[in-house]
Amino acid sequence: MSIKPLADRVLVKPAAAEEKTIGGIIIPDSAKEKPLKGEVIAVGNGTKDEAMLLKAGDQVLYGKYAGTEIEWESEKLLIMRQSDVLATI
């Protein structure tokens, strides 16, 4: 991975949204619930006030509107501050 987050930011690969059907009707991607968990791909070094607690490979939970979505090499990723991560799994 050639993206290196700065300071207290982390790069997260969101978990795939689950495919749901209701009585034979397939719910389109646009109506699916945004996943709230993912895997940390890369981390920054932290700041002088806040040490980086996460590491690459951690499974994390994050808020529904956390981070900024980016697309890198046809893959959707989220970049967010460490403080936007709610918990590790």
C-alpha positions in Angstrom: 0.0 0.0 0.0 1.5 3.3 -1.0 -0.8 5.5 1.0 0.7 6.5 4.4 -1.7 8.4 6.7 -0.3 11.4 8.6 -0.5 12.2 12.3 -3.4 10.5 14.0 -5.2 9.3 10.9 -5.9 5.6 9.9 -6.8 4.0 6.6 -9.6 1.5 6.9 -11.0 -1.0 4.4 -14.8 -1.2 5.2 -16.4 -4.6 5.5 -18.6 -5.6 2.6 -22.3 -4.8 2.9 -24.5 -7.8 3.3 -26.8 -8.7 0.5 -30.4 -8.7 1.7 -33.6 -9.9 0.1 -37.2 -9.3 1.3 -39.7 -11.7 -0.1 -37.8 -12.2 -3.4 -37.0 -8.5 -3.8 -33.3 -7.7 -3.9 -32.3 -4.5 -2.1 -30.1 -2.3 -4.4 -26.6 -1.2 -3.2 -27.7 2.4 -2.8 -30.3 1.4 -0.1 -28.0 -0.9 1.9 -26.9 0.1 5.3 -23.3 1.5 5.5 -21.1 -1.1 7.2 -19.8 0.1 10.6 -16.7 -2.2 10.8 -13.6 -2.7 8.8 -9.9 -3.5 8.8 -7.1 -1.1 9.5 -4.8 -1.0 6.4 -2.3 1.7 7.5 -1.7 4.1 10.4 0.0 7.4 11.0 2.6 8.0 13.6 0.3 9.7 16.1 0.8 13.2 17.5 2.8 14.5 20.4 -0.4 14.6 22.5 -1.9 11.3 21.4 0.0 8.0 20.8 -1.2 5.8 18.0 -3.0 2.8 19.6 -4.1 1.1 16.4 -2.0 -1.0 14.1 -2.4 -2.5 10.6 -4.6 -5.6 10.7 -6.8 -4.4 13.6 -10.6 -5.0 13.1 -12.4 -1.8 14.2 -15.9 -0.4 14.7 -16.5 3.2 13.6 -19.3 5.8 13.5 -21.8 5.8 10.7 -20.5 9.2 9.3 -16.8 8.8 10.2 -14.0 9.5 7.8 -13.6 10.5 4.2 -14.2 7.9 1.5 -11.5 7.6 -1.1 -11.0 5.3 -4.0 -7.5 3.9 -4.5 -6.7 1.3 -7.3 -10.4 0.7 -7.8 -10.9 -0.1 -4.0 -13.1 2.0 -1.7 -11.3 3.0 1.5 -12.0 5.3 4.4 -9.4 7.7 6.0 -10.3 8.9 9.5 -8.9 10.1 12.7 -8.0 7.6 15.4 -10.6 9.3 17.6 -13.4 8.4 15.1 -12.7 4.7 15.8 -15.1 3.5 18.5 -13.6 0.1 19.4 -11.4 -2.7 18.2 -12.8 -6.2 17.7 
